[in-house]
């Protein structure tokens, strides 16, 4: 299996220097709750010391006012991305209120019902009000509890020359010096090269989704939850530890399972999206964003006070509401719908969204893990492209859910179109195909990174007790509860972040961005002069203009 990946890698190794792909980029986005000293979700405003959440490029909030989101720019290496994320954490830790710290795990701390999850506030500008209204819509449709779950998003892009190189690899054409000399810059591309890049990224996404279960197995770190996360009658399928903790004995990532990100089951809704081609994907997303869902229409777009409680009554308010383990991304321009940006300018990068926050790392992720995620992207780049059928989409989803709840179960088998396969065997086959990629990438490193990272993951398939999820359960049982285990490590990380600050230049840059973000928010609020209803109508109106132009 995957012999074609290995063969293509061997052709790369024989013909080209790894520097041909040196312009690939890695970005990280990491969410974490602010919590009180006692471990409850913070009820305070986003700290002024961190700048304006609406306009700061590196420190913002996700759904909740307490859910920090730390964002790196596209970086040249795994080490650079991790360093940038670490400095952001250090900057925040030093500026949080004295009685608060970062909760460094995916599943939330002590909750006092959904109402304890405050929806993010972004000021009085039209864009800020719209961002708040969208989050109100998420809370209205799905409840606020699941919006307190945190994760890590791994963003990855290939250099522009990668797509012509990939074309040659897939076709079996000779690889020559022309590939090495191809431009790796971000120069304006022709319509043909944009299509080749976009189709290539979409095919990468298809290949990633086929092996999507690998991420929660290797890096899942949420096999347990605090009982306060559950509503009455929920969680009976889980074991109980010390009354306050529920856990799946062989689970890896409950965040990615039945109690994590999900759509309401009491009001069935068809949100299927074809993954056969980028054109079909965009068409289906636009259909969901433009088709009214009667139960949402019944709730009303505005509340009794006349304020927006959702952006629209459509199946999806905007594309970002569509939950997926991998997203094709394009950076929207000011006031531009994400799906319209994707339609207009193609895919710019992929966002892998299935990574848990790892409690054992001070910033929730480590260098070996980032390197392994990068190699999975390279695997998807080299694998043979095939459209994803609806049947295979269901299989992929079932495999992720199975691994989320039972991934470490001895002898567990997963499904493929042609039958069942043992999880461990499938995992080793993927790693076998990646092996020459690791050696090739390490040939440019002063210190080996990719081969050791691969070896660490191989060990997890040989011994499931080495996975973060197994270590989480062992730690919980040793400490007494999920809360005590998570609180202990979060406080240890808080101390480490405050005592080990480095990269003074980046700290200064972040401080300058605090002031700059405040100025930008003031400017946005001053320029928001039209009627807010008209602003929303114009924003969502892009759907109809985009639909009619196809």
C-alpha positions in Angstrom: 0.0 0.0 0.0 1.1 3.6 -0.8 3.9 2.2 -2.9 3.4 5.2 -5.3 4.1 7.6 -2.5 7.4 5.9 -1.7 8.3 5.7 -5.4 7.7 9.4 -6.0 9.7 10.3 -2.9 12.6 8.1 -4.1 12.5 10.0 -7.4 12.6 13.3 -5.5 15.5 12.1 -3.4 17.4 10.9 -6.5 16.8 14.0 -8.6 16.4 17.1 -6.4 17.7 18.8 -3.3 15.1 19.4 -0.5 15.7 23.1 -1.0 13.3 22.9 -4.0 10.5 22.9 -1.4 12.1 25.2 1.1 9.5 27.9 0.6 6.7 25.9 2.2 5.1 27.6 5.1 3.7 26.5 8.5 1.3 28.4 10.7 -0.2 27.6 14.0 -3.5 28.7 15.7 -4.0 27.6 19.2 -7.1 28.2 21.4 -7.0 28.2 25.2 -9.5 29.3 27.8 -8.6 32.0 30.4 -9.5 30.5 33.8 -9.7 31.8 37.3 -7.3 30.6 40.0 -10.0 28.1 41.1 -10.2 26.8 37.6 -13.6 28.2 36.5 -14.0 29.8 33.1 -13.2 33.5 33.3 -16.1 35.9 33.3 -14.0 39.0 32.7 -13.5 41.0 29.6 -10.7 40.2 27.2 -7.7 42.0 28.9 -6.9 45.5 27.6 -3.3 44.6 28.0 -3.5 42.2 25.1 -5.0 44.7 22.7 -8.2 44.7 20.7 -9.3 41.1 19.9 -10.9 42.3 16.6 -7.8 43.8 15.1 -4.7 42.1 16.8 -3.3 39.6 14.2 -1.7 37.3 16.8 -3.9 37.6 19.9 -7.6 37.4 19.5 -10.6 35.4 20.8 -12.6 32.6 19.3 -16.3 32.0 20.3 -16.0 33.0 23.9 -14.7 36.2 25.5 -12.5 33.8 27.6 -11.3 31.6 24.7 -8.0 33.1 23.6 -6.8 32.4 20.1 -3.0 32.7 19.5 -2.0 33.0 15.8 1.4 32.8 14.3 2.1 34.2 10.8 3.2 31.7 8.1 6.7 30.6 9.2 9.6 29.1 7.3 10.0 26.0 9.6 8.4 24.0 12.4 10.9 25.4 14.9 10.2 29.0 13.9 6.4 28.4 14.2 6.8 26.9 17.6 9.1 29.7 18.8 6.6 32.3 17.7 3.7 30.5 19.4 5.8 30.2 22.6 6.5 33.9 22.7 2.8 34.7 22.2 2.1 32.5 25.2 4.8 34.2 27.3 3.5 37.6 26.3 0.0 36.7 27.4 1.0 35.0 30.6 2.8 38.1 31.8 -0.2 40.3 31.1 -3.2 38.3 32.4 -4.9 39.4 35.6 -3.1 38.1 38.6 -5.8 35.6 39.4 -6.0 34.1 35.9 -4.0 31.6 33.9 -4.2 29.7 30.6 -6.1 26.3 30.7 -3.8 24.1 28.6 -6.1 21.3 27.4 -8.8 21.0 24.9 -11.8 20.1 27.0 -12.9 23.0 29.2 -12.5 23.5 32.9 -15.4 23.8 35.4 -18.5 25.1 33.6 -21.7 26.5 35.3 -23.9 25.7 32.3 -23.8 27.2 28.8 -24.5 30.7 30.1 -21.2 30.7 31.9 -19.6 30.8 28.4 -19.6 34.5 27.6 -19.9 35.3 23.9 -17.0 37.3 22.5 -17.3 41.1 22.3 -15.6 43.1 19.5 -16.6 46.7 19.9 -19.1 48.8 18.0 -17.8 48.7 14.5 -19.9 47.0 11.9 -17.3 44.2 11.5 -17.1 43.8 15.3 -20.9 43.7 15.7 -21.1 41.1 12.9 -18.5 38.9 14.5 -20.5 39.0 17.7 -23.8 38.3 16.0 -22.2 35.3 14.2 -21.2 33.9 17.5 -24.6 34.5 19.0 -25.9 32.4 16.1 -23.5 29.6 16.9 -24.7 29.6 20.5 -28.4 29.8 19.5 -28.0 26.9 17.0 -25.7 24.5 18.9 -25.5 25.7 22.4 -22.5 27.4 24.0 -20.9 24.4 25.8 -19.2 23.0 22.8 -17.9 26.4 21.9 -15.7 26.3 25.0 -13.7 23.4 23.5 -10.2 24.3 22.4 -7.9 23.0 19.7 -4.8 23.6 17.6 -5.1 24.4 13.9 -2.1 23.5 11.7 -1.8 25.6 8.6 0.3 24.5 5.7 1.2 25.8 2.2 3.5 24.6 -0.5 5.6 26.9 -2.7 4.2 27.9 -6.1 6.7 25.7 -7.9 5.5 22.6 -6.0 2.5 22.2 -8.3 4.4 21.8 -11.6 6.8 19.5 -9.8 3.9 17.4 -8.5 2.4 17.2 -12.0 5.7 15.7 -13.2 5.8 13.3 -10.3 2.2 12.1 -10.9 2.8 11.7 -14.6 6.1 9.9 -14.2 7.9 12.6 -16.2 11.7 13.3 -15.7 12.6 15.7 -12.9 15.4 18.1 -13.8 17.2 21.2 -12.8 14.3 23.3 -14.1 12.2 22.3 -11.1 15.0 23.4 -8.7 15.2 26.8 -10.5 11.5 27.4 -10.6 10.3 30.5 -8.7 9.3 29.9 -5.1 7.9 33.4 -4.6 4.4 34.6 -4.2 4.3 36.4 -7.6 1.0 36.9 -9.4 0.0 33.6 -11.0 -1.8 32.9 -14.3 -5.3 31.6 -14.3 -3.9 28.2 -15.3 -1.4 28.0 -12.4 -4.1 29.2 -9.9 -6.3 26.3 -11.1 -3.4 23.8 -10.8 -2.6 25.0 -7.3 -6.2 25.0 -6.2 -6.9 21.5 -7.6 -3.7 20.3 -6.1 -4.6 21.5 -2.6 -8.0 20.1 -2.9 -6.6 16.7 -3.8 -4.2 17.0 -0.8 -7.3 17.6 1.3 -9.0 14.5 0.0 -5.9 12.4 0.7 -5.7 13.9 4.2 -9.3 13.1 5.0 -8.7 9.4 4.0 -6.2 9.1 6.8 -7.7 11.6 9.1 -8.0 9.1 11.9 -4.2 9.2 12.3 -4.2 12.6 13.9 -6.5 11.8 16.9 -4.7 8.5 17.4 -1.2 10.0 17.5 -2.0 13.3 19.1 -5.4 13.0 20.7 -5.2 14.3 24.3 -8.8 14.5 25.4 -10.0 11.0 26.4 -11.6 12.4 29.6 -13.8 15.3 30.6 -15.0 17.1 33.7 -18.6 16.1 34.6 -19.6 19.7 34.6 -19.3 19.7 30.8 -22.2 17.3 30.4 -25.9 18.0 30.5 -28.2 15.8 32.6 -28.6 12.4 31.0 -25.4 12.7 28.9 -22.3 10.7 29.1 -23.7 7.3 30.3 -21.4 5.6 27.8 -18.3 6.8 29.7 -16.6 5.3 32.7 -16.6 7.3 35.9 -13.5 8.2 37.9 -13.7 9.7 41.3 -17.3 11.0 40.6 -16.2 14.2 38.9 -14.5 12.7 35.8 -15.9 10.8 32.8 -13.6 9.0 30.4 -13.4 6.6 27.6 -11.0 3.8 28.7 -9.6 3.5 25.1 -10.5 7.0 23.9 -8.1 9.4 22.3 -10.0 12.6 21.5 -13.5 13.1 22.8 -13.2 16.6 21.3 -13.4 14.9 17.9 -16.1 12.5 19.0 -19.8 12.5 19.8 -19.7 15.1 22.5 -17.3 17.4 20.7 -18.0 19.6 17.6 -21.4 18.5 16.3 -24.6 19.7 14.8 -27.9 19.5 16.6 -29.6 16.1 16.4 -33.0 17.2 17.6 -33.5 19.2 14.3 -32.1 17.1 11.5 -30.4 19.1 8.8 -28.6 18.0 5.7 -25.2 19.7 5.6 -23.5 17.3 3.3 -20.8 18.7 1.1 -19.4 17.0 -2.0 -15.7 16.5 -1.9 -15.4 15.2 -5.4 -14.0 18.6 -6.7 -13.4 22.1 -5.5 -16.2 23.3 -7.8 -18.7 20.9 -6.2 -17.4 21.8 -2.7 -17.9 25.5 -3.3 -21.3 25.0 -4.9 -22.6 23.0 -1.9 -21.3 25.5 0.7 -22.9 28.4 -1.2 -26.1 26.3 -1.3 -26.1 25.9 2.5 -25.2 29.6 3.1 -28.1 30.7 0.9 -30.9 28.1 1.7 -33.2 29.0 4.6 -33.6 26.3 7.3 -37.2 26.6 8.7 -36.2 25.9 12.3 -33.6 28.7 12.2 -36.1 31.0 10.5 -38.6 30.3 13.3 -36.0 31.3 15.9 -35.8 34.7 14.2 -32.8 36.6 13.0 -33.2 39.3 15.6 -34.1 39.0 19.3 -36.9 40.9 21.1 -34.6 43.9 21.5 -34.0 44.1 17.8 -30.4 42.9 18.0 -29.0 40.2 15.6 -29.0 36.8 17.3 -27.8 35.1 14.1 -26.6 36.5 10.8 -29.3 34.7 8.7 -31.7 31.9 8.9 -29.7 29.8 6.4 -28.4 26.3 7.1 -25.0 27.9 7.6 -24.5 31.6 8.4 -21.1 31.6 6.7 -18.7 29.0 5.4 -16.8 28.9 8.8 -19.8 27.3 10.4 -19.2 24.1 8.3 -17.3 21.8 10.6 -14.6 19.7 8.9 -11.3 18.2 9.9 -9.5 19.9 7.0 -10.5 23.2 5.4 -9.3 24.7 2.1 -8.5 28.4 2.9 -8.1 31.7 1.1 -7.6 34.9 3.0 -10.7 37.1 2.6 -10.3 40.8 1.8 -12.0 43.3 4.0 -15.7 42.7 4.0 -15.4 39.6 1.8 -17.2 36.3 2.5 -14.7 33.4 3.0 -16.4 31.2 0.4 -16.4 34.1 -2.1 -12.7 34.6 -1.5 -12.1 30.9 -2.2 -14.2 31.0 -5.4 -12.4 34.2 -6.7 -8.8 33.4 -5.9 -8.6 29.6 -5.3 -7.0 27.8 -2.4 -4.0 29.5 -0.7 -3.3 26.9 2.1 -4.8 24.0 4.0 -6.0 24.2 7.6 -5.9 20.9 9.6 -8.3 21.3 12.5 -8.2 17.9 14.3 -5.3 18.5 16.6 -5.9 18.5 20.4 -4.2 20.8 22.8 -1.6 18.6 24.5 -1.5 19.2 28.3 2.0 17.9 28.5 3.5 20.8 26.4 3.7 24.3 27.7 2.1 25.7 24.6 -0.1 22.7 23.8 2.1 21.3 20.9 5.7 20.3 20.4 8.3 20.3 17.7 8.2 16.6 16.9 4.4 16.8 16.5 4.6 19.8 14.2 7.2 17.9 12.1 5.0 14.9 11.9 2.0 17.0 10.8 4.2 18.5 8.1 5.1 15.0 6.9 1.5 14.0 6.7 0.9 17.0 4.5 3.8 15.9 2.3 2.3 12.4 2.1 -1.0 13.9 0.9 0.9 16.0 -1.7 2.6 12.9 -3.1 -0.4 10.4 -2.9 -2.4 9.6 -5.9 -5.4 12.0 -6.3 -8.9 10.4 -6.3 -12.3 12.1 -5.7 -14.0 11.4 -2.4 -17.3 9.7 -2.9 -20.2 10.2 -0.4 -19.7 6.6 0.7 -16.0 7.2 1.5 -16.8 10.5 3.3 -19.0 8.5 5.6 -16.3 5.9 6.1 -13.7 8.6 6.9 -16.1 10.2 9.4 -16.9 6.9 11.1 -13.1 6.1 11.4 -12.4 9.4 13.1 -15.3 8.9 15.5 -14.2 5.3 16.2 -10.6 6.3 17.0 -11.9 9.3 19.1 -13.8 6.9 21.4 -11.9 3.6 21.0 -8.6 4.3 19.3 -6.4 2.4 21.8 -8.6 -0.7 22.0 -6.5 -3.8 21.3 -7.0 -5.2 17.9 -9.2 -2.3 16.7 -10.1 -2.4 13.0 -11.0 0.5 10.8 -12.9 0.5 7.5 -11.8 1.1 4.0 -13.9 0.9 0.8 -12.5 -2.6 0.2 -12.9 -3.9 3.8 -11.6 -3.7 7.3 -8.0 -3.3 8.3 -6.2 -3.3 11.7 -5.5 0.2 12.9 -1.9 -0.6 13.7 -1.2 -2.2 10.3 -2.7 0.8 8.5 -0.7 3.2 10.6 2.6 1.4 9.9 1.9 1.4 6.2 1.5 5.2 6.2 4.7 5.7 8.2 6.6 3.3 5.9 5.6 5.5 2.9 6.7 8.6 4.8 10.1 7.2 5.8 12.1 8.4 2.8 10.4 11.8 3.1 11.8 12.1 6.6 15.3 11.2 5.6 15.2 13.6 2.6 14.0 16.5 4.8 16.6 15.8 7.4 19.4 15.9 4.9 19.0 19.7 5.0 18.9 19.9 8.9 21.8 20.7 11.2 20.2 18.4 13.7 17.8 15.5 12.7 14.2 16.3 13.3 11.9 14.4 10.9 13.4 10.9 11.3 13.2 11.1 15.1 9.7 12.5 14.9 8.6 9.6 12.6 10.3 7.0 15.0 8.3 8.5 17.9 5.0 8.0 16.1 5.9 4.5 15.0 6.4 3.6 18.7 2.9 4.7 19.4 1.5 2.2 16.9 3.6 -0.5 18.6 2.6 0.5 22.2 -0.6 2.6 22.6 0.4 3.5 26.2 2.9 6.0 24.6 0.1 8.1 23.2 -0.9 11.4 24.9 -4.4 10.1 25.5 -3.1 7.1 27.5 -0.8 9.4 29.4 -3.7 11.7 30.2 -5.8 8.9 31.7 -2.8 7.6 33.7 -2.2 11.2 35.0 -5.9 11.7 35.9 -5.9 8.5 37.9 -2.7 9.5 39.7 -3.9 13.0 40.5 -7.5 12.2 41.3 -9.5 13.8 38.6 -9.5 15.5 35.2 -9.7 18.9 36.8 -6.8 18.3 39.3 -4.6 16.9 36.5 -5.3 19.7 34.1 -5.1 22.4 36.7 -1.7 21.1 38.0 -0.1 21.1 34.6 -1.7 24.4 33.5 -0.3 26.1 36.6 3.1 24.6 36.0 3.1 25.8 32.4 2.0 29.3 33.6 5.1 29.5 35.9 7.4 28.2 33.1 6.1 30.8 30.6 6.6 33.6 33.1 10.2 32.4 34.0 11.5 31.6 30.6 10.7 34.6 28.4 13.0 35.0 25.3 13.1 36.7 21.9 12.9 40.3 23.2 12.4 41.6 19.6 9.3 39.6 19.2 7.9 40.6 22.6 8.5 44.2 21.5 6.7 43.5 18.2 3.7 42.1 20.1 3.6 45.1 22.4 3.5 47.4 19.4 0.7 45.4 17.9 -1.3 45.9 21.1 -1.3 49.7 20.5 -1.7 49.3 16.8 -4.8 47.0 17.3 -6.4 49.6 19.5 -5.9 52.3 16.9 -7.3 50.2 14.2 -10.4 49.3 16.2 -11.0 53.1 16.9 -10.6 53.7 13.2 -13.1 50.9 12.3 -15.6 52.2 14.7 -15.3 55.8 13.4 -15.7 54.6 9.8 -18.8 52.4 10.5 -21.3 55.1 9.4 -23.8 53.2 7.3 -26.9 51.4 8.7 -25.9 48.1 10.2 -28.7 46.3 8.5 -27.4 47.5 5.2 -23.9 46.3 6.1 -25.2 42.8 6.8 -27.3 42.8 3.7 -24.3 43.8 1.5 -22.1 41.2 3.2 -24.5 38.3 2.7 -25.5 39.6 -0.7 -22.2 38.4 -2.1 -23.7 34.9 -1.9 -26.3 35.7 -4.5 -24.0 37.6 -6.8 -21.5 34.8 -6.6 -24.3 32.2 -7.3 -25.6 34.0 -10.4 -22.1 34.5 -11.8 -21.3 30.8 -12.0 
